[in-house]
Amino acid sequence: MTTTYTFYTSAKILKIVGVILMAAGLLGVLVAFAGYQVISPVYFGLGGIMAFCAGGLITIWQLRMQKPVAEQNNYTWQKDITARGITGWVIALVLTGFYILLYWFPNTLKGLVLAVEPLSRLLRHKPADQWFLYGTFYTLAVLVMGVHALLKYRNNRYHIIRTISVMFFQLGFAFLLPALLLLFNKPEFYFSYFWPLKYDYLFPGTVSYLVQDGAAMGTFMVFWGAILSFIATPVLTYFYGKRWYCSWVCGCGGLAETAGDPYRHLSDKSRSAWRWEVAIIYPVFGFIILTTLLLWLNSWSEGRILGSLSQGFSATYGFFIGAIFSGVVGVGFYPILGNRVWCRFGCPMAAYLGLLQKHLSRFRITTNGGQCISCGNCSTYCEMGIDVRWYAQQGQPVIRASCVGCGICAHVCPRGVLKLENGPTENRYAASVLINRNDVDFLS
């Protein structure tokens, strides 16, 4: 009895400490945001960020470790923050507002930019700007909520390795490495992003910037981007499906699988949503292909033919897709529409990988229909809005262009019906054999 009481008291104290640190950190960030001309934005802003992250980690540890593995998703639809309640809407408005300020009113974030100035000077030997601030927030979100995912799925080796992978690529390849390149006066480059997701990496202007003065590093960057886009991507997708990138490497997917994980059940599972998905994502992919081709044709003609048209296409894509869709909507709407809105409806890389996965891949999720009890957990927690239960009931393999292979459907299945596999391409669509009641003699 004493041991139980002591544990309960310790857990309560930890929860209080975590909440206090998060509240103090949030207050410090708000003070730095609004009062940087009066107080030190570094002490309040950077200190506040650190305190908020520390409090978040304590709270996550206390909340997740006190729950058994089987109860990690309990009350998801009853909590205000994860069921489109007032708290969820407030978070969505804050995230959306931040992206609007980031893209179109960056001067309003000056206090927070100054807060991360020491970190920028340390890593890059350059003043901080709104994009370094964004990268810092983004990386911290992946790391802190990555711990949340590690504790939530702590009994599953696949998810532990997958989560560590996205944390590693975000911290190393998307945050530290680009900063170190600037430190050594090299072009800033994100090695975990490439065309068509990082759409401008194969634009003539970007290629010229990277290879200027015959720089060996810049030439390697262009070579890396081209090889990853046109050779490595088809090969890796053939063997592993789009999961090798969307759930293991990509920063967008990394944020979705960590910070967005509590909202994965909010994805729209309706047939109309699937129709919108097909109607939007493939035109977006086609648009970036056309834009890239127009820019190269314009560069070869030395700007005499397609100058205004190609630049207009590029600006249009950057504004509507690069800013509004991938940022404001893609992340800001996590608490309302789920964590994969951008990946599902707008990402050209997802469209490219999806076509390869659908028609030229060994990857599939096999189902054992005879074991399915139609509980619906798999469909509920599919972040891409796939009705996995329907496939399971029919004993059919899940082979969908939109599937990112996160594996959560298999994780939440209580009967072991689903299995992620890389099998032969022959008979890839063959269903598992179901037991027919006429084949069973119950009286014998």
Secondary structure, 3 states (H helix, E strand, C coil): CHHHHHHHHHHHHHHHHHHHHHHHHHHHHHHHHHHCCCCCHHHHHHHHHHHHHHHHHHHHHHHHHCCCHHHCCCCCCCCCCCCCCHHHHHHHHHHHHHHHHHHHCHHHHHHHHHHCHHHHHHHHCCCCCHHHHHHHHHHHHHHHHHHHHHHHCCCCHHHHHHHHHHHHHHHHHHHHHHHHHHHCCCCCCCCCCCCCCCHHHHCHHHHHHHCHHHCHHHHHHHHHHHHHHHHHHHHHHHHHCCHHHHCCCCHHHHHHHHCCHHHHHHCCCCHHHHHHHHHHHHHHHHHHHHHHHHHHHHHHCCCCCCHHHHHHHHHHHHHHHHHHHHHHHHHHCHHHHCCCHHHHHCCHHHHHHHHHHHHCCCEEEEECHHHCCCCCHHHHCCCCCCCHHHHHHHCCCECCCCCCCCCHHHHHCCCCCEEEEECCCCCCCCCCCCCCHHHCCCCC
